[in-house]
Structures are given as structure tokens and as C-alpha cells.
Amino acid sequence: MNEVEIFQDAIDDLALDPKVQADMRARMDRVVEAAKATAPVDTGLYRDTIHRVEQPDSDGTVHVDAPVHYAIYVEYGTRQTDRNGRRIHLPNHTLGNALDAAGGDH
């Protein structure tokens, strides 16, 4: 029987490879583009703050952020209802849908 030896350190280091990082940045730039194109607009602040975080995490993870205090409510909605029991702020899933459109995983 053949055995497969896995070198976890090599796998972990792969995410830090400059070519992999360049690919990840390009993918996240597509996420930003898709998110901005589909973001709901009231004042435009939410849409305008969507960006790729320049510095990856120590494990190589690259992020897209929308750093406004209400971004979570745009993404996931609220349970707040009007007097008829209808939800006022439905989830928009702007970032999640943009990640899906760009071929990412969330």
C-alpha cells in the first residue's frame, strides 16, 4: 500500500507565495468591483467604503471590508419590523454575493 506524506508547513507557506498572493489580490479586487456594482445606495457611503484590505493576515488570507458601522445590517438585515410585522431592513448580502460572483468562498 502506498502512503502519502503531507508536509503541512509547505501547504501553509503556499498561501504566502507571491504568485498566490497576487492571484488572491486580483480575486478580491473582482469582489470589490462586484460589491460596489450591486451595493444598495442611500447616501453612497457604504458602497464607497468597500475596499480590499491591503495587508493580508499572517496566514495569507486576503479580505474585503466595508468599514461603516451599519455594514453588518446591510449584509444580514435586522429583525426590526414595521407596525404590520414586516421586516424593515432585509438582508442584501452584498459582500457574500460578490464573493460568490468572483468565484470565492465565504
C-alpha positions as CSV (number, residue, x, y, z in Angstrom):
1,M,0.0,0.0,0.0
2,N,1.3,3.4,-0.9
3,E,1.5,6.1,1.8
4,V,1.1,9.8,1.2
5,E,3.2,12.1,3.3
6,I,1.8,15.5,3.8
7,F,4.0,18.4,4.6
8,Q,1.7,20.8,6.4
9,D,4.3,23.6,6.6
10,A,4.7,23.6,2.8
11,I,0.9,23.8,2.4
12,D,0.7,26.6,4.9
13,D,3.5,28.5,3.2
14,L,1.8,28.2,-0.2
15,A,-0.7,30.9,0.8
16,L,2.2,33.3,1.4
17,D,3.8,32.7,-2.1
18,P,4.0,36.0,-4.0
19,K,2.2,34.5,-7.0
20,V,-0.6,33.1,-4.9
21,Q,-0.9,36.5,-3.1
22,A,-1.1,38.3,-6.4
23,D,-3.9,35.9,-7.5
24,M,-5.7,36.5,-4.2
25,R,-5.5,40.3,-4.5
26,A,-6.8,40.1,-8.1
27,R,-9.7,37.9,-6.9
28,M,-10.6,40.3,-4.1
29,D,-10.4,43.2,-6.5
30,R,-13.1,41.5,-8.5
31,V,-15.1,41.1,-5.3
32,V,-14.8,44.8,-4.6
33,E,-15.9,45.6,-8.2
34,A,-19.0,43.3,-8.0
35,A,-19.9,44.5,-4.5
36,K,-19.7,48.2,-5.5
37,A,-21.8,47.5,-8.6
38,T,-24.6,45.8,-6.5
39,A,-24.4,47.7,-3.2
40,P,-27.6,49.4,-2.1
41,V,-27.2,53.2,-2.2
42,D,-28.8,55.7,0.1
43,T,-26.0,58.2,0.7
44,G,-23.4,56.1,-1.1
45,L,-21.1,55.8,1.9
46,Y,-21.5,52.1,2.3
47,R,-20.7,51.5,-1.4
48,D,-17.8,54.0,-1.4
49,T,-16.1,52.4,1.6
50,I,-15.9,48.8,0.2
51,H,-12.3,48.0,-0.4
52,R,-9.6,45.3,-0.4
53,V,-7.6,45.3,2.8
54,E,-4.0,46.0,1.7
55,Q,-2.2,43.9,4.3
56,P,-3.1,40.1,4.3
57,D,-3.3,38.2,7.6
58,S,-0.3,36.4,8.8
59,D,-1.6,33.2,7.2
60,G,-2.0,34.9,3.8
61,T,-5.8,35.5,4.0
62,V,-6.9,38.5,2.0
63,H,-10.0,40.4,3.0
64,V,-12.6,42.8,1.6
65,D,-14.1,45.3,4.0
66,A,-16.9,47.8,4.2
67,P,-15.9,49.7,7.4
68,V,-19.1,51.6,8.1
69,H,-20.9,50.9,11.4
70,Y,-24.0,49.7,9.7
71,A,-22.4,47.3,7.1
72,I,-23.5,44.2,9.1
73,Y,-27.1,45.3,8.8
74,V,-26.7,45.9,5.0
75,E,-25.3,42.4,4.7
76,Y,-27.5,40.4,7.1
77,G,-30.5,42.7,7.7
78,T,-32.2,43.3,11.0
79,R,-35.1,41.8,12.9
80,Q,-36.7,45.3,13.2
81,T,-40.3,45.3,11.9
82,D,-42.8,47.9,11.0
83,R,-46.2,48.1,12.6
84,N,-47.5,45.5,10.2
85,G,-44.8,43.0,11.3
86,R,-42.8,43.3,8.0
87,R,-39.0,43.4,8.3
88,I,-37.8,46.9,7.7
89,H,-34.2,46.1,6.7
90,L,-34.0,42.9,4.7
91,P,-30.6,41.3,4.1
92,N,-28.8,42.4,1.0
93,H,-25.8,40.0,1.1
94,T,-23.7,42.5,-0.9
95,L,-20.3,41.1,0.1
96,G,-21.3,37.5,0.2
97,N,-22.9,37.6,-3.3
98,A,-19.9,39.5,-4.7
99,L,-17.6,36.8,-3.3
100,D,-19.8,34.1,-5.0
101,A,-19.8,36.0,-8.3
102,A,-16.0,36.3,-8.2
103,G,-15.7,32.5,-7.5
104,G,-14.7,32.8,-3.9
105,D,-15.8,31.1,-0.8
106,H,-17.3,32.6,2.3
